[in-house]
Amino acid sequence: MADDKADGNPAEEVQVPIIEENEHKQAEVAPKKNIIPGKFFQVKRVSGLLSVVSFVFSLPVLSSVIWLLYMKSYDCEWLFKLPSLQIGISIGLICVFFICNAALFLRARMQMVGIVVVMVPLTVMFTIGLAFLGANSMENRRIPATPLWFEMKIHDNELWNNIKECIYDTGVCRDLALTSIKLKSYDFSMKKLSSVESGCCRPPADCPLQYVNATFWEKNDQMQTDSDTYNPDCDLWKNDRDALCYDCLTCRQGYMKALRSKWLKLGVFLVCMALLLISSHLSLFLVTMWELHVS
C-alpha cells in the first residue's frame, strides 16, 4: 500500500504542470483569435458597401437604355441610320448592366474571372464614349456618330440633297417665318434661334443683307465687306422660300451641330459611367482578395 501511494503522488504532480502549461498557451492564443474576427468583419463591411455602390452605379446605365429607346429621333436622322445605332447601343448597355451585377454575385467564387469579364465591356464602353467625344486616338471616320464621321457626311452632296429636302418638308423655316412675322429687325436679332433655323432659314450674320422678315432679306449697299473675309454663303442665299440658305455651308454645319449634341451627351455619359464602374469593381476586387487573406 505504501508503494502504491508512493507511485501515485508523482503522477499527480506531473499532470498538474501539464494542465497549467496548456492553460497558459490558450491564454496566449486567445487574444489573437479576438483580433482576426475584428478585421474580418471590418473587411466584410467594406466589401458589402462597395457591392451596394457598384449596384447603384449600374442603375443609371439601365436608365440610359430607357432614355435611348424612348427618346425621339432628331428630324431626318433616319437618313444617317443612326436610330439603328441607338438601338444597338441600348442592347449593349443592357448587357453591361447584367454583366456588372452578375459579377457581384459571383465575386466570392471566381474573383479573377469576374473582374476580367467585367473589365472587357466597361473598357469597350469607355472607348466608344471617347470616340463620341472626338478623342483623337479613339476616333475614326468609319465609326458612326463621331465628329469626323459627321464631318465626312457634311461633304457628301448626294446625302445632303436628301437631307435638305427632308428639312424643307419638316417646315422649320416656314414655322419661323410665321412666328416672326410681326418682329422688327432688332427683335428678330434678339430672338433665340436653333442651329438649323440660324444656318438654313436666314443668311449668315456677316452678309451685307438687311432684314425685311425672317425669310426675306434685301441687299444693303451701305454695308462694307472685306474681300478677304467675305463669306461665300452670302451669294448662295435666295429669298425663295424653297431655296433660302439650304445650299449654304452654315446650313450643313447647323444641322450637324444639332444632330451631334445628342451623341456628345451620350459620349460624356458613357465615359463617366465607365470610369465609375471600373473604379468601384476594381476596389471591390481588391477588398475581396483582402477578405480572403484575412479569413
MARGUVO-396228 format. One line per 10 residues: their letters; for each residue x negated, y, z of N, C-alpha, C. Coordinates in Angstrom, 1 decimal, decimal comma. Atoms other than C-alpha are relative to their C-alpha. Example, Ala and Ser with C-alpha at 12.3 -4.5 7.8 and 13.67 -1.06 7.14 Angstrom:
<nodes>
AS) -0,9 -1,2 0,0 -12,3 -4,5 7,8 -0,9 1,2 0,0 ~ 0,9 -1,1 0,0 -13,7 -1,1 7,1 0,8 1,1 0,8
</nodes>
This chain:
<nodes>
MADDKADGNP) -0,8 -1,2 0,0 0,0 0,0 0,0 -0,9 1,2 0,0 ~ 0,9 -1,1 0,0 -2,8 2,3 0,8 -0,7 0,3 -1,3 ~ 0,6 -0,2 1,4 -4,3 1,6 -2,6 0,9 0,6 -0,9 ~ -1,0 -0,6 0,9 -1,0 2,5 -4,3 0,1 1,5 0,2 ~ -0,1 -1,4 -0,2 -0,9 5,8 -2,6 -1,2 0,8 -0,5 ~ 1,2 -0,6 0,4 -4,4 6,5 -3,4 0,0 0,1 -1,5 ~ -0,1 -0,1 1,5 -3,7 5,7 -7,1 1,0 1,0 -0,4 ~ -1,1 -0,9 0,4 -0,5 7,8 -7,2 -0,3 1,4 0,1 ~ 0,2 -1,4 -0,2 -1,8 11,1 -5,9 -0,9 0,6 -1,2 ~ 0,7 -0,6 1,1 -4,4 11,7 -8,7 0,8 0,2 -1,2
AEEVQVPIIE) -0,8 -0,2 1,2 -1,8 11,1 -11,4 0,9 1,2 0,1 ~ -0,9 -1,2 -0,1 0,5 13,8 -10,0 -0,9 1,2 -0,1 ~ 0,9 -1,1 0,1 -2,5 16,1 -9,7 -0,3 0,3 -1,5 ~ 0,4 -0,2 1,4 -3,3 15,6 -13,4 1,2 0,5 -0,8 ~ -1,2 -0,5 0,7 0,4 16,2 -14,6 0,3 1,4 0,3 ~ -0,4 -1,4 -0,4 0,8 19,5 -12,8 -0,8 1,0 -0,8 ~ 0,7 -1,0 0,8 -2,1 21,3 -14,6 0,4 -0,1 -1,4 ~ -0,4 0,0 1,5 -0,9 20,0 -18,0 1,3 0,7 -0,2 ~ -1,3 -0,7 0,1 2,6 21,3 -17,4 -0,2 1,5 0,1 ~ 0,3 -1,4 -0,2 1,2 24,7 -16,2 -0,7 0,5 -1,3
ENEHKQAEVA) 0,7 -0,5 1,2 -1,0 24,9 -19,3 0,9 0,1 -1,1 ~ -1,0 -0,1 1,0 1,9 24,2 -21,6 0,9 1,3 0,2 ~ -0,8 -1,2 -0,3 3,9 27,0 -19,9 -0,7 1,2 -0,4 ~ 0,8 -1,2 0,4 1,1 29,4 -20,4 -0,1 0,2 -1,5 ~ 0,0 0,0 1,5 0,9 28,5 -24,1 1,3 0,6 -0,5 ~ -1,3 -0,4 0,4 4,6 29,0 -24,5 0,2 1,5 0,2 ~ -0,1 -1,4 -0,3 4,4 32,4 -22,8 -0,8 0,9 -0,9 ~ 0,8 -0,8 1,0 1,7 33,5 -25,2 0,6 0,0 -1,4 ~ -0,6 0,1 1,3 3,6 32,3 -28,3 1,3 0,8 -0,1 ~ -1,3 -0,6 -0,1 7,0 33,8 -27,2 0,0 1,4 -0,5
PKKNIIPGKF) 0,0 -1,4 0,5 6,1 37,5 -27,9 -0,1 0,1 -1,5 ~ 0,2 0,0 1,5 5,0 36,7 -31,5 1,3 -0,4 -0,7 ~ -1,3 0,4 0,6 8,4 35,0 -32,2 1,0 1,1 0,1 ~ -0,9 -1,1 -0,1 10,2 38,1 -31,0 -0,3 1,1 -1,0 ~ 0,4 -1,0 1,0 8,2 40,3 -33,4 0,4 -0,3 -1,4 ~ -0,3 0,4 1,4 8,7 38,3 -36,6 1,5 0,1 -0,3 ~ -1,4 -0,3 0,3 12,6 38,3 -36,4 0,3 1,5 -0,1 ~ -0,3 -1,4 0,1 12,5 42,0 -35,8 -0,4 0,6 -1,4 ~ 0,4 -0,4 1,3 10,5 42,6 -39,0 0,9 -0,6 -1,1 ~ -0,8 0,7 1,0 12,6 40,1 -40,9 1,4 0,7 -0,2
FQVKRVSGLL) -1,3 -0,7 0,1 15,9 41,8 -40,0 -0,1 1,4 -0,6 ~ 0,3 -1,3 0,6 14,4 45,2 -40,9 -0,1 -0,1 -1,5 ~ 0,1 0,2 1,5 13,4 44,0 -44,4 1,3 -0,4 -0,6 ~ -1,3 0,4 0,5 16,7 42,3 -44,8 1,0 1,2 -0,1 ~ -0,8 -1,2 0,1 18,4 45,6 -44,1 -0,3 0,9 -1,2 ~ 0,5 -0,9 1,1 16,3 47,5 -46,6 0,4 -0,7 -1,4 ~ -0,4 0,7 1,2 16,9 44,8 -49,3 1,5 0,1 -0,3 ~ -1,5 -0,2 0,2 20,7 45,0 -48,7 0,3 1,3 -0,4 ~ -0,2 -1,3 0,4 20,6 48,7 -49,0 -0,3 0,3 -1,5 ~ 0,4 -0,2 1,4 18,7 48,6 -52,3 0,9 -0,8 -0,9
SVVSFVFSLP) -0,9 0,7 0,8 21,1 46,0 -53,6 1,3 0,8 -0,2 ~ -1,2 -0,8 0,1 24,0 48,3 -52,9 -0,3 1,2 -1,0 ~ 0,4 -1,1 0,8 22,1 51,2 -54,5 -0,1 -0,4 -1,5 ~ 0,1 0,4 1,3 21,4 49,2 -57,6 1,3 -0,3 -0,6 ~ -1,3 0,2 0,5 25,0 48,2 -58,0 0,7 1,3 -0,2 ~ -0,7 -1,3 0,2 26,2 51,8 -57,6 -0,6 0,7 -1,2 ~ 0,6 -0,6 1,2 23,7 52,9 -60,3 0,5 -0,6 -1,2 ~ -0,5 0,7 1,2 25,1 50,3 -62,6 1,5 0,5 -0,4 ~ -1,4 -0,4 0,2 28,7 51,7 -62,3 0,1 1,1 -1,1 ~ -0,1 -1,0 1,1 28,0 54,9 -64,5 -0,2 -0,6 -1,3
VLSSVIWLLY) 0,2 0,7 1,3 26,8 52,5 -67,2 1,3 -0,5 -0,5 ~ -1,3 0,5 0,4 30,2 50,8 -67,2 1,0 1,2 -0,3 ~ -0,8 -1,2 0,3 31,9 54,2 -67,1 -0,3 0,6 -1,3 ~ 0,3 -0,6 1,3 30,0 55,4 -70,1 0,6 -0,8 -1,2 ~ -0,7 0,9 1,0 31,4 52,4 -72,1 1,4 0,5 -0,2 ~ -1,4 -0,5 0,1 34,9 53,7 -71,4 0,0 1,3 -0,7 ~ 0,1 -1,3 0,6 33,8 57,2 -72,4 -0,3 -0,2 -1,5 ~ 0,3 0,1 1,4 32,3 56,0 -75,7 1,1 -0,6 -0,8 ~ -1,0 0,7 0,7 35,2 53,7 -76,6 1,3 0,9 -0,2 ~ -1,2 -0,8 0,1 37,9 56,3 -75,9 -0,2 1,4 -0,5
MKSYDCEWLF) 0,3 -1,3 0,5 36,1 59,4 -77,0 0,3 0,2 -1,5 ~ -0,4 -0,3 1,4 37,5 60,9 -80,2 -1,3 0,3 -0,8 ~ 1,2 -0,2 0,9 35,0 60,8 -83,1 0,1 1,5 -0,6 ~ 0,0 -1,3 0,6 34,0 64,2 -84,5 0,5 0,0 -1,4 ~ -0,5 0,0 1,3 35,5 65,4 -87,7 -1,0 -0,5 -1,1 ~ 0,8 0,6 1,1 34,2 63,4 -90,7 -1,2 -0,8 0,4 ~ 1,1 0,8 -0,5 31,9 61,4 -88,5 0,0 -1,4 -0,6 ~ -0,1 1,4 0,5 33,1 58,2 -90,1 -0,9 -0,1 -1,3 ~ 0,8 0,0 1,2 31,1 59,2 -93,3 -1,4 -0,4 0,3 ~ 1,3 0,4 -0,4 27,9 58,5 -91,3 0,0 -1,4 0,6
KLPSLQIGIS) -0,1 1,3 -0,6 29,2 55,2 -90,0 -0,5 0,0 1,5 ~ 0,3 -0,1 -1,4 28,5 56,5 -86,5 0,9 -0,7 1,0 ~ -0,9 0,7 -1,0 31,7 55,1 -84,9 -0,4 -1,5 0,2 ~ 0,5 1,4 -0,2 30,2 51,6 -85,6 -1,1 -0,1 0,9 ~ 1,2 -0,1 -0,9 27,0 52,6 -83,9 0,5 0,2 1,5 ~ -0,6 -0,3 -1,3 29,1 53,9 -81,0 0,6 -1,3 0,7 ~ -0,6 1,3 -0,5 30,9 50,5 -80,6 -1,2 -0,9 0,4 ~ 1,2 0,9 -0,3 27,5 48,7 -80,8 -0,7 0,4 1,3 ~ 0,7 -0,4 -1,3 26,0 50,8 -78,0 0,9 -0,3 1,2 ~ -0,9 0,4 -1,1 29,1 50,2 -75,9 -0,1 -1,4 0,4
IGLICVFFIC) 0,2 1,5 -0,3 28,7 46,4 -76,2 -1,3 -0,2 0,7 ~ 1,3 0,1 -0,6 25,0 46,8 -75,4 0,0 0,4 1,5 ~ -0,1 -0,5 -1,4 25,8 48,8 -72,2 0,8 -1,0 0,9 ~ -0,7 1,0 -0,8 28,3 46,2 -71,1 -0,9 -1,2 0,4 ~ 0,9 1,0 -0,3 25,6 43,6 -71,4 -1,0 0,4 1,1 ~ 0,9 -0,5 -1,0 23,2 45,8 -69,4 0,7 -0,1 1,4 ~ -0,7 0,0 -1,3 25,8 46,1 -66,6 0,1 -1,4 0,6 ~ -0,1 1,3 -0,6 26,4 42,4 -66,3 -1,4 -0,6 0,3 ~ 1,3 0,5 -0,3 22,7 41,5 -66,5 -0,6 0,6 1,3 ~ 0,5 -0,6 -1,2 21,8 44,0 -63,8 0,6 -0,6 1,2
NAALFLRARM) -0,7 0,5 -1,2 24,4 42,7 -61,4 -0,2 -1,5 0,1 ~ 0,3 1,5 -0,2 23,7 39,0 -62,2 -1,4 -0,1 0,6 ~ 1,4 0,1 -0,6 20,0 39,7 -61,3 0,1 0,3 1,5 ~ -0,1 -0,2 -1,4 21,2 41,0 -57,9 0,4 -1,3 0,8 ~ -0,4 1,2 -0,6 22,9 37,7 -57,1 -1,0 -1,1 -0,1 ~ 1,0 1,1 0,2 20,0 35,5 -58,4 -1,3 0,4 0,5 ~ 1,3 -0,5 -0,4 17,2 37,6 -56,9 -0,7 -0,9 1,1 ~ 0,6 0,9 -1,0 16,7 35,2 -53,9 -0,5 -1,3 -0,5 ~ 0,4 1,3 0,6 16,3 32,1 -56,1 -1,1 0,2 -1,0 ~ 0,9 -0,2 1,2 14,5 33,4 -59,2 -0,5 1,4 -0,1
QMVGIVVVMV) 0,5 -1,4 0,0 12,6 36,6 -58,4 -0,6 0,4 -1,2 ~ 0,8 -0,4 1,2 10,2 36,7 -61,3 0,9 0,0 -1,3 ~ -0,8 0,1 1,2 12,7 35,5 -63,9 1,1 1,2 0,0 ~ -1,0 -1,0 -0,1 15,3 38,0 -62,6 -0,5 1,4 -0,4 ~ 0,6 -1,4 0,3 13,0 41,1 -62,8 -0,3 0,1 -1,4 ~ 0,3 -0,1 1,4 11,9 40,2 -66,3 1,2 0,1 -0,8 ~ -1,2 0,0 0,7 15,4 39,6 -67,5 0,6 1,4 0,1 ~ -0,6 -1,4 -0,2 16,5 43,0 -66,1 -0,8 1,0 -0,7 ~ 0,8 -1,1 0,6 13,5 45,0 -67,4 0,1 0,0 -1,5 ~ -0,1 0,0 1,5 13,9 43,9 -71,0 1,1 0,9 -0,5
PLTVMFTIGL) -1,1 -0,9 0,5 17,4 45,5 -71,6 -0,2 1,4 0,5 ~ 0,2 -1,4 -0,5 16,5 48,5 -69,4 -1,0 0,8 -0,8 ~ 1,0 -0,7 0,8 13,4 49,2 -71,4 0,5 0,3 -1,4 ~ -0,7 -0,3 1,3 15,4 48,9 -74,7 0,9 1,2 0,1 ~ -0,9 -1,1 -0,3 17,9 51,3 -73,2 -0,7 1,3 0,1 ~ 0,8 -1,2 -0,2 15,2 53,8 -72,2 -0,6 0,4 -1,4 ~ 0,6 -0,3 1,3 13,6 53,6 -75,7 1,1 0,6 -1,0 ~ -1,0 -0,5 0,8 16,9 54,2 -77,5 0,4 1,4 0,4 ~ -0,3 -1,4 -0,5 17,6 57,2 -75,2 -1,0 1,0 -0,5 ~ 1,1 -0,9 0,5 14,2 58,7 -76,1 0,2 0,3 -1,5
AFLGANSMEN) -0,2 -0,2 1,4 15,0 58,2 -79,8 1,1 1,0 -0,3 ~ -1,1 -1,0 0,2 18,3 60,1 -79,5 -0,5 1,4 0,4 ~ 0,5 -1,3 -0,4 16,4 62,9 -77,8 -1,1 0,6 -0,9 ~ 1,0 -0,5 1,0 13,8 63,1 -80,6 -1,4 -0,1 0,5 ~ 1,4 0,2 -0,4 10,7 61,8 -78,8 -0,8 -0,5 -1,2 ~ 0,8 0,2 1,2 8,0 61,8 -81,5 -0,4 -1,5 -0,1 ~ 0,5 1,4 0,1 6,7 58,3 -80,6 1,1 -1,0 -0,1 ~ -1,1 1,0 0,0 10,1 56,7 -80,5 1,0 0,3 -1,2 ~ -0,9 -0,4 1,0 11,8 58,5 -83,4 -0,3 -0,6 -1,4 ~ 0,2 0,5 1,4 12,3 57,1 -86,9 1,2 0,4 -0,8
RRIPATPLWF) -1,1 -0,4 0,9 14,3 58,2 -89,9 1,0 -1,1 -0,2 ~ -0,9 1,1 0,2 15,8 54,7 -90,1 0,9 -0,3 1,2 ~ -0,8 0,1 -1,2 17,2 54,9 -86,6 1,2 1,0 0,0 ~ -1,2 -0,9 0,1 20,8 56,3 -86,8 0,1 0,9 1,2 ~ -0,4 -1,0 -1,0 21,8 59,4 -84,8 -1,2 0,7 0,7 ~ 1,2 -0,7 -0,5 18,2 60,6 -84,2 -0,2 1,3 -0,7 ~ 0,1 -1,3 0,7 17,2 64,2 -85,1 -0,6 -0,2 -1,4 ~ 0,6 0,2 1,3 15,0 63,0 -88,0 1,0 -0,6 -1,0 ~ -1,1 0,6 0,9 17,9 60,9 -89,3 1,0 1,0 -0,4 ~ -1,0 -1,0 0,4 20,3 63,8 -89,2 -0,6 1,0 -1,0
EMKIHDNELW) 0,7 -0,9 0,9 17,7 66,0 -90,9 0,0 -0,6 -1,4 ~ 0,0 0,7 1,3 17,4 63,4 -93,7 1,4 0,1 -0,6 ~ -1,3 0,0 0,6 21,2 63,3 -94,1 0,4 1,4 -0,5 ~ -0,3 -1,4 0,4 21,4 67,1 -94,4 -0,4 0,2 -1,5 ~ 0,5 -0,2 1,3 19,4 67,0 -97,6 0,5 -1,0 -1,0 ~ -0,7 0,9 0,9 21,5 64,2 -99,1 1,2 0,6 -0,7 ~ -1,0 -0,8 0,6 23,5 66,2 -101,6 1,3 -0,9 -0,3 ~ -1,2 0,8 0,3 25,8 63,3 -102,6 0,9 -0,2 1,3 ~ -0,7 0,1 -1,3 26,7 62,7 -98,9 0,6 1,3 0,4 ~ -0,5 -1,3 -0,4 27,1 66,4 -98,3 1,3 0,4 -0,8
NNIKECIYDT) -1,2 -0,3 0,8 29,6 66,8 -101,2 1,3 -0,7 0,7 ~ -1,1 0,6 -0,7 31,8 64,3 -99,3 0,4 0,6 1,3 ~ -0,2 -0,6 -1,3 31,3 66,0 -96,0 0,7 1,3 -0,1 ~ -0,6 -1,3 0,1 32,2 69,5 -97,2 1,5 -0,1 -0,5 ~ -1,4 0,3 0,3 35,4 68,1 -98,8 0,8 -0,4 1,2 ~ -0,6 0,4 -1,3 36,2 66,5 -95,5 0,2 1,2 0,9 ~ -0,1 -1,2 -0,9 35,5 69,7 -93,6 1,2 0,9 -0,5 ~ -1,1 -0,8 0,5 37,8 71,6 -96,0 1,4 -0,6 0,3 ~ -1,3 0,7 -0,3 40,6 69,0 -95,5 0,4 0,2 1,4 ~ -0,3 -0,2 -1,4 40,4 69,5 -91,8 0,6 1,3 0,3
GVCRDLALTS) -0,6 -1,3 -0,2 41,4 73,1 -92,2 -0,7 0,9 1,0 ~ 0,7 -0,8 -1,0 38,7 74,6 -89,9 0,0 1,4 -0,3 ~ 0,0 -1,4 0,4 38,3 77,8 -91,9 1,3 0,6 -0,1 ~ -1,4 -0,5 0,1 42,0 78,1 -92,6 0,5 0,4 1,4 ~ -0,4 -0,3 -1,3 42,7 78,0 -88,9 -0,7 1,2 0,6 ~ 0,7 -1,1 -0,5 40,0 80,5 -88,1 0,6 1,3 -0,6 ~ -0,6 -1,2 0,7 41,5 82,9 -90,7 1,3 0,4 0,6 ~ -1,3 -0,3 -0,6 45,0 82,6 -89,2 -0,1 0,5 1,4 ~ 0,2 -0,5 -1,4 43,8 83,1 -85,6 -0,7 1,3 0,1 ~ 0,8 -1,2 -0,1 41,6 86,1 -86,5 0,6 1,1 -0,9
IKLKSYDFSM) -0,5 -0,9 1,1 43,9 87,9 -89,0 0,2 1,4 0,6 ~ -0,2 -1,3 -0,5 44,5 90,8 -86,6 -1,2 0,6 0,7 ~ 1,2 -0,5 -0,7 41,0 91,2 -85,3 -0,8 1,0 -0,9 ~ 0,9 -1,0 0,7 38,8 94,2 -86,2 -1,4 -0,6 -0,1 ~ 1,4 0,4 0,2 35,1 93,9 -87,1 -0,7 -0,3 1,3 ~ 0,7 0,1 -1,3 33,9 94,4 -83,5 0,6 -1,2 0,7 ~ -0,6 1,1 -0,8 36,4 92,0 -82,0 -0,4 -1,4 -0,6 ~ 0,3 1,3 0,6 35,6 89,3 -84,6 -1,5 -0,4 0,3 ~ 1,5 0,3 -0,3 31,8 89,7 -83,9 -0,1 -0,5 1,5 ~ 0,0 0,4 -1,4 32,6 89,1 -80,2 0,7 -1,4 0,2
KKLSSVESGC) -0,7 1,3 -0,1 34,7 86,0 -80,9 -1,0 -1,2 0,0 ~ 0,9 1,2 -0,1 33,1 82,7 -79,9 0,4 -1,0 -1,0 ~ -0,2 0,9 1,1 32,8 80,5 -82,9 -0,7 -1,3 0,2 ~ 0,7 1,2 0,0 31,9 76,9 -83,2 -1,1 0,0 -1,0 ~ 1,1 0,0 1,0 28,8 75,9 -85,1 0,5 -0,2 -1,4 ~ -0,5 0,2 1,3 30,9 74,8 -88,0 0,7 1,2 -0,5 ~ -0,6 -1,3 0,4 33,0 78,0 -88,1 -1,0 1,0 -0,3 ~ 1,0 -1,0 0,2 29,9 80,1 -87,8 -0,8 -0,3 -1,3 ~ 0,8 0,4 1,1 28,0 78,2 -90,5 0,7 -0,1 -1,3 ~ -0,7 0,3 1,2 30,7 77,4 -93,0 1,1 1,0 -0,4
CRPPADCPLQ) -1,1 -0,9 0,3 33,5 79,9 -92,7 -0,3 1,5 -0,1 ~ 0,4 -1,4 0,1 31,6 83,2 -92,6 -1,5 0,0 -0,6 ~ 1,3 -0,1 0,5 28,4 84,4 -94,3 -1,0 0,1 1,2 ~ 1,0 -0,2 -1,0 25,1 84,5 -92,3 0,0 1,4 0,5 ~ 0,0 -1,3 -0,6 24,8 87,4 -89,9 -0,9 1,0 -0,6 ~ 1,0 -1,0 0,6 21,8 88,9 -91,7 0,3 0,3 -1,5 ~ -0,3 -0,4 1,4 23,6 89,2 -95,1 0,6 1,4 -0,1 ~ -0,6 -1,4 0,2 24,5 92,7 -96,5 1,4 -0,1 -0,4 ~ -1,4 0,1 0,2 28,2 92,0 -96,2 0,8 0,6 1,1 ~ -0,8 -0,8 -1,0 30,9 94,0 -94,5 1,3 -0,8 0,2
YVNATFWEKN) -1,2 0,8 -0,4 33,8 92,3 -92,6 1,3 0,7 -0,5 ~ -1,4 -0,4 0,3 37,3 92,6 -94,0 1,0 -0,9 0,8 ~ -0,7 0,9 -0,9 38,8 89,5 -92,4 -1,0 -1,3 0,2 ~ 0,9 1,1 -0,3 37,4 86,1 -91,2 -0,6 -0,7 -1,2 ~ 0,5 0,8 1,2 37,0 84,6 -94,7 -0,1 0,9 -1,2 ~ 0,2 -1,0 1,1 36,7 87,8 -96,8 -1,0 1,1 0,4 ~ 1,0 -0,9 -0,3 33,6 89,9 -96,8 -0,4 0,8 -1,3 ~ 0,4 -0,8 1,2 32,6 92,8 -99,1 -1,5 0,4 0,1 ~ 1,5 -0,4 0,0 29,1 93,7 -100,2 -0,1 1,4 0,5 ~ 0,3 -1,3 -0,6 27,7 96,6 -98,3 -1,4 0,5 -0,6
DQMQTDSDTY) 1,2 -0,5 0,6 25,2 98,6 -100,4 -0,8 0,8 0,9 ~ 0,7 -0,8 -0,9 24,2 100,7 -97,5 -1,0 -0,8 0,9 ~ 0,9 0,9 -0,8 22,6 97,7 -95,7 -1,2 -0,3 -0,8 ~ 1,3 0,3 0,6 18,9 97,3 -96,5 -0,5 -1,3 0,5 ~ 0,5 1,3 -0,3 17,4 93,9 -96,7 -1,4 -0,1 -0,4 ~ 1,4 0,2 0,3 13,8 92,9 -96,7 -0,1 -1,2 -0,9 ~ 0,1 1,0 1,0 12,9 90,8 -99,7 -0,7 -1,2 0,5 ~ 0,8 1,1 -0,6 10,5 88,7 -97,6 0,9 -0,8 0,9 ~ -0,9 0,8 -1,0 13,2 87,7 -95,1 1,4 -0,2 -0,5 ~ -1,4 0,1 0,5 16,2 87,6 -97,4 0,4 -1,4 0,0
NPDCDLWKND) -0,6 1,3 -0,2 18,5 84,7 -96,7 0,6 -0,4 -1,3 ~ -0,6 0,4 1,2 19,3 82,8 -99,9 1,5 -0,5 0,1 ~ -1,4 0,4 -0,3 22,6 81,7 -98,3 0,9 1,2 -0,3 ~ -0,8 -1,2 0,3 23,8 85,3 -98,9 0,6 -0,1 -1,4 ~ -0,4 0,2 1,4 24,0 84,5 -102,7 1,0 -1,1 -0,2 ~ -0,9 1,2 0,2 25,9 81,3 -102,1 1,4 0,3 0,6 ~ -1,3 -0,3 -0,6 28,7 83,0 -100,1 1,0 0,4 -1,1 ~ -1,1 -0,4 0,9 32,0 83,3 -102,0 1,3 0,2 0,8 ~ -1,3 -0,3 -0,7 35,3 84,9 -100,9 1,1 -1,0 -0,4 ~ -1,0 1,0 0,3 37,2 82,0 -102,5 0,1 -1,0 1,2
RDALCYDCLT) -0,2 0,8 -1,2 38,7 80,0 -99,6 -0,4 -1,5 -0,3 ~ 0,4 1,4 0,4 37,9 76,8 -101,5 -1,5 -0,2 0,0 ~ 1,4 0,0 0,1 34,2 77,7 -101,5 -0,7 0,5 1,2 ~ 0,6 -0,6 -1,1 33,2 80,1 -98,8 -1,5 -0,2 0,1 ~ 1,5 0,3 -0,2 29,8 79,0 -97,4 -0,2 -1,5 0,1 ~ 0,1 1,4 -0,1 30,3 75,3 -97,8 -1,3 -0,5 -0,6 ~ 1,3 0,4 0,6 27,1 75,1 -100,0 -1,2 0,6 0,7 ~ 1,1 -0,7 -0,7 25,1 77,2 -97,6 -0,8 -1,0 0,9 ~ 0,7 0,8 -0,9 22,3 75,6 -95,6 0,4 0,2 1,5 ~ -0,5 -0,2 -1,3 23,7 77,2 -92,5 1,3 -0,8 0,3
CRQGYMKALR) -1,2 0,9 -0,2 26,9 75,2 -93,0 -0,5 -1,4 0,3 ~ 0,6 1,3 -0,2 24,9 72,0 -93,2 -0,6 -0,1 1,5 ~ 0,7 0,0 -1,3 22,9 72,9 -90,1 1,1 0,1 1,1 ~ -1,0 -0,2 -1,0 26,0 74,0 -88,2 0,8 -1,3 0,3 ~ -0,8 1,3 -0,1 27,9 70,7 -88,9 -0,9 -1,0 0,7 ~ 0,8 1,0 -0,7 24,9 68,6 -87,9 -0,3 0,4 1,4 ~ 0,2 -0,4 -1,4 24,4 70,6 -84,7 1,2 -0,4 0,8 ~ -1,2 0,4 -0,7 28,0 69,9 -83,7 0,0 -1,5 0,1 ~ 0,0 1,5 0,0 27,5 66,2 -84,6 -1,0 -0,5 1,0 ~ 1,1 0,5 -0,8 24,2 65,9 -82,8 0,2 0,2 1,5
SKWLKLGVFL) -0,1 -0,4 -1,4 25,4 67,4 -79,5 0,5 -1,3 0,8 ~ -0,5 1,2 -0,7 27,3 64,2 -78,5 -1,2 -1,0 0,2 ~ 1,0 1,1 0,0 24,3 61,9 -79,3 -1,2 0,5 0,9 ~ 1,0 -0,5 -0,9 21,9 64,2 -77,4 0,4 -0,2 1,4 ~ -0,5 0,3 -1,4 24,1 63,9 -74,3 -0,1 -1,4 0,3 ~ 0,1 1,4 -0,3 24,2 60,2 -74,7 -1,5 -0,4 0,2 ~ 1,4 0,2 -0,2 20,4 60,2 -75,0 -0,5 0,3 1,4 ~ 0,3 -0,4 -1,3 20,0 62,1 -71,8 0,5 -1,0 1,0 ~ -0,6 1,0 -1,0 22,3 59,7 -70,0 -0,7 -1,3 0,0 ~ 0,7 1,3 0,1 20,5 56,6 -71,3 -1,3 0,0 0,7
VCMALLLISS) 1,3 -0,2 -0,6 17,1 57,9 -70,2 0,1 0,0 1,5 ~ -0,2 -0,2 -1,4 18,3 59,0 -66,8 0,4 -1,3 0,7 ~ -0,5 1,2 -0,6 20,2 55,8 -66,0 -1,0 -1,2 -0,1 ~ 1,0 1,1 0,1 17,4 53,5 -67,3 -1,1 0,2 1,0 ~ 1,0 -0,3 -1,0 14,9 55,3 -65,1 0,5 -0,4 1,4 ~ -0,6 0,3 -1,4 17,2 55,0 -62,0 0,1 -1,5 0,2 ~ -0,1 1,5 -0,2 17,9 51,3 -62,6 -1,3 -0,7 0,0 ~ 1,3 0,6 -0,1 14,3 50,4 -63,3 -0,6 0,2 1,3 ~ 0,6 -0,3 -1,3 13,2 52,2 -60,1 0,7 -0,9 1,1 ~ -0,7 0,7 -1,0 15,9 50,5 -58,0 -0,3 -1,5 0,0
HLSLFLVTMW) 0,3 1,4 0,2 15,3 47,0 -59,4 -1,4 -0,4 0,3 ~ 1,4 0,3 -0,3 11,5 47,2 -59,1 -0,1 0,1 1,5 ~ 0,1 -0,1 -1,4 11,9 48,4 -55,5 0,6 -1,2 0,7 ~ -0,7 1,2 -0,5 14,3 45,6 -54,8 -0,8 -1,3 -0,1 ~ 0,9 1,1 0,2 11,9 43,1 -56,3 -1,1 0,0 1,0 ~ 1,1 -0,1 -0,9 9,0 44,3 -54,1 0,5 -0,3 1,5 ~ -0,5 0,3 -1,3 11,2 44,2 -51,0 0,4 -1,5 0,2 ~ -0,3 1,4 -0,1 12,4 40,7 -51,8 -1,2 -0,9 0,2 ~ 1,3 0,8 -0,2 8,8 39,4 -52,1 -0,5 0,3 1,4 ~ 0,3 -0,3 -1,4 8,1 41,1 -48,8 0,8 -0,8 1,0
ELHVS) -0,9 0,7 -0,8 11,1 39,5 -47,3 -0,4 -1,5 0,1 ~ 0,5 1,4 0,0 9,9 36,0 -48,4 -1,3 -0,2 0,8 ~ 1,2 0,1 -0,7 6,5 36,7 -47,0 0,2 0,0 1,5 ~ -0,2 -0,2 -1,4 7,8 37,8 -43,6 0,7 -1,3 0,6 ~ -0,7 1,2 -0,5 10,2 34,8 -43,3 -0,8 -1,3 0,0
</nodes>
